[in-house]
Amino acid sequence: MSDIAEYERRISFALERIGRGVDALAARPVTAPEPVAAPAAPPLPDAESLAELARLREALEAERSANAQLSDRVRAIRDKQETTLSALERRLAQASRALEVAEAEAARLKQANADLMAANRALLDAAERVEPHLVNRALQAELEGLRAARAAELAELNDILGTLEPILANAEAGAATAEEGADHG
């Protein structure tokens, strides 16, 4: 019960304070608010400023156009380099496959020559029973086989070099073009 009495006392005191505040506000004279000044209008540009603005806009548009053209050129160069690089990679892969085939053929030819030399040695070992002109003919055949093998190897190497030279020249030219582009960029 004492809590209720305490609450009543506090509420009464608060109501008295509110009443005094309302009386104080009512006693004050009412004044009109001061008018707020409108912001000053910006000055109108003169003819010189307008001409300068137009010139600057034209210059900006010219720079944007030049930038767009340069971007297009860079994109075209990049596309061309990628295309060239792809073509060079394909040609290099073809040359590598041709080299593998040539190496396999050279190995087969070497084996055939080794077999021929072994047969000739066996023939020479049995030469006591064979006529000398047959031995000479066998040795000449072996020599001709070795010459033919060397000529075939030389032709294959020249063919491989002929295939690789344009690829390397294009790769060097592409690298030089890329360096020039990087130097100018």
C-alpha positions as CSV (number, residue, x, y, z in Angstrom):
1,M,0.0,0.0,0.0
2,S,2.8,2.4,0.8
3,D,4.0,1.9,-2.8
4,I,0.7,3.2,-4.2
5,A,0.9,6.3,-2.0
6,E,4.5,6.9,-3.2
7,Y,3.4,6.6,-6.8
8,E,0.5,9.0,-6.3
9,R,2.8,11.5,-4.8
10,R,5.3,11.3,-7.7
11,I,2.5,11.6,-10.3
12,S,1.0,14.6,-8.5
13,F,4.4,16.3,-8.4
14,A,5.0,15.6,-12.1
15,L,1.6,17.0,-13.0
16,E,2.3,20.2,-11.1
17,R,5.6,20.7,-13.0
18,I,3.9,20.1,-16.3
19,G,1.3,22.7,-15.4
20,R,3.9,25.3,-14.4
21,G,5.7,24.7,-17.8
22,V,2.5,25.2,-19.7
23,D,1.7,28.4,-17.8
24,A,5.2,29.8,-18.5
25,L,4.8,29.1,-22.2
26,A,1.4,30.7,-22.3
27,A,2.8,33.8,-20.7
28,R,5.4,34.4,-23.4
29,P,4.6,36.7,-26.2
30,V,4.2,35.0,-29.6
31,T,6.6,36.4,-32.3
32,A,6.6,35.6,-36.0
33,P,9.6,33.6,-37.3
34,E,12.1,35.6,-39.2
35,P,12.0,35.1,-42.9
36,V,14.7,33.0,-44.4
37,A,16.7,34.7,-47.2
38,A,16.5,32.9,-50.6
39,P,19.9,31.9,-51.9
40,A,21.5,34.2,-54.4
41,A,21.1,33.1,-58.0
42,P,24.4,32.2,-59.7
43,P,25.6,34.8,-62.1
44,L,24.8,34.2,-65.7
45,P,27.8,33.1,-67.8
46,D,29.1,35.7,-70.3
47,A,29.8,35.0,-74.0
48,E,33.5,34.3,-73.4
49,S,32.7,31.7,-70.8
50,L,30.2,30.0,-73.1
51,A,32.7,30.0,-75.9
52,E,35.4,28.5,-73.7
53,L,32.9,25.9,-72.4
54,A,32.0,24.9,-76.0
55,R,35.7,24.7,-76.9
56,L,36.5,22.5,-73.9
57,R,33.5,20.2,-74.7
58,E,34.8,19.9,-78.3
59,A,38.3,19.1,-77.1
60,L,36.8,16.5,-74.7
61,E,34.9,14.8,-77.5
62,A,38.0,14.8,-79.7
63,E,40.0,13.1,-76.9
64,R,37.2,10.6,-76.3
65,S,37.2,9.8,-80.0
66,A,40.9,9.5,-80.2
67,N,40.9,7.2,-77.1
68,A,38.2,5.0,-78.7
69,Q,40.2,4.7,-81.9
70,L,43.4,3.8,-79.9
71,S,41.4,1.2,-77.9
72,D,40.2,-0.3,-81.2
73,R,43.7,-0.4,-82.6
74,V,45.1,-2.0,-79.5
75,R,42.2,-4.6,-79.6
76,A,42.9,-5.3,-83.3
77,I,46.7,-5.7,-82.6
78,R,46.0,-8.0,-79.7
79,D,43.6,-10.1,-81.8
80,K,46.1,-10.3,-84.6
81,Q,48.8,-11.4,-82.2
82,E,46.6,-14.1,-80.7
83,T,45.7,-15.3,-84.2
84,T,49.3,-15.3,-85.3
85,L,50.4,-17.1,-82.1
86,S,47.7,-19.7,-82.6
87,A,48.8,-20.3,-86.2
88,L,52.5,-20.5,-85.1
89,E,51.6,-23.0,-82.4
90,R,49.7,-25.2,-84.9
91,R,52.6,-25.1,-87.3
92,L,55.1,-25.9,-84.6
93,A,53.0,-28.9,-83.5
94,Q,52.9,-30.1,-87.1
95,A,56.7,-29.6,-87.4
96,S,57.1,-31.5,-84.2
97,R,55.0,-34.4,-85.4
98,A,57.0,-34.4,-88.7
99,L,60.2,-34.5,-86.7
100,E,59.0,-37.5,-84.7
101,V,58.0,-39.3,-87.9
102,A,61.5,-38.5,-89.4
103,E,63.2,-39.7,-86.3
104,A,61.3,-43.0,-86.3
105,E,62.1,-43.4,-90.0
106,A,65.8,-42.6,-89.3
107,A,65.9,-45.2,-86.5
108,R,64.3,-47.8,-88.9
109,L,66.9,-47.0,-91.5
110,K,69.7,-47.3,-89.0
111,Q,68.4,-50.7,-88.0
112,A,68.3,-51.8,-91.6
113,N,71.9,-50.6,-92.1
114,A,73.0,-52.4,-89.0
115,D,71.3,-55.6,-90.3
116,L,73.0,-55.2,-93.6
117,M,76.4,-54.7,-92.0
118,A,75.9,-57.8,-89.9
119,A,75.0,-59.8,-93.0
120,N,78.1,-58.5,-94.8
121,R,80.3,-59.4,-91.8
122,A,78.9,-62.9,-91.9
123,L,79.5,-63.0,-95.6
124,L,83.1,-61.9,-95.1
125,D,83.6,-64.6,-92.5
126,A,82.5,-67.1,-95.0
127,A,84.6,-65.4,-97.7
128,E,87.0,-68.3,-97.9
129,R,84.3,-70.3,-99.6
130,V,82.9,-67.3,-101.7
131,E,84.3,-65.8,-104.7
132,P,86.1,-62.4,-104.2
133,H,83.9,-60.5,-106.7
134,L,80.8,-61.4,-104.8
135,V,82.3,-60.0,-101.6
136,N,83.2,-56.8,-103.4
137,R,79.7,-56.6,-104.7
138,A,78.2,-57.1,-101.2
139,L,80.5,-54.4,-99.8
140,Q,79.6,-52.0,-102.6
141,A,75.9,-52.6,-101.9
142,E,76.5,-51.9,-98.2
143,L,78.4,-48.7,-99.0
144,E,75.6,-47.6,-101.4
145,G,73.0,-48.4,-98.6
146,L,74.9,-46.2,-96.2
147,R,75.2,-43.4,-98.7
148,A,71.5,-43.6,-99.4
149,A,70.7,-43.6,-95.7
150,R,72.9,-40.5,-95.2
151,A,71.2,-38.8,-98.2
152,A,67.8,-39.6,-96.8
153,E,68.7,-38.3,-93.4
154,L,70.1,-35.1,-94.9
155,A,66.9,-34.6,-97.0
156,E,64.7,-35.1,-93.9
157,L,66.8,-32.7,-91.9
158,N,66.6,-30.1,-94.7
159,D,62.8,-30.6,-94.8
160,I,62.5,-30.1,-91.1
161,L,64.7,-27.0,-91.2
162,G,62.6,-25.7,-94.1
163,T,59.5,-26.2,-92.0
164,L,60.9,-24.6,-88.9
165,E,62.5,-21.5,-90.5
166,P,59.3,-19.7,-91.4
167,I,57.8,-20.6,-88.0
168,L,60.9,-19.1,-86.2
169,A,60.9,-16.1,-88.5
170,N,57.2,-15.4,-87.7
171,A,57.8,-15.9,-84.0
172,E,60.7,-13.5,-84.0
173,A,58.6,-11.0,-86.0
174,G,55.7,-11.4,-83.6
175,A,58.0,-10.9,-80.6
176,A,59.5,-7.8,-82.2
177,T,56.0,-6.4,-82.9
178,A,54.9,-7.2,-79.3
179,E,58.0,-5.4,-78.0
180,E,57.3,-2.3,-80.2
181,G,53.7,-2.3,-79.0
182,A,54.9,-2.4,-75.4
183,D,57.4,0.3,-76.0
184,H,54.8,2.6,-77.5
185,G,52.1,1.7,-74.9
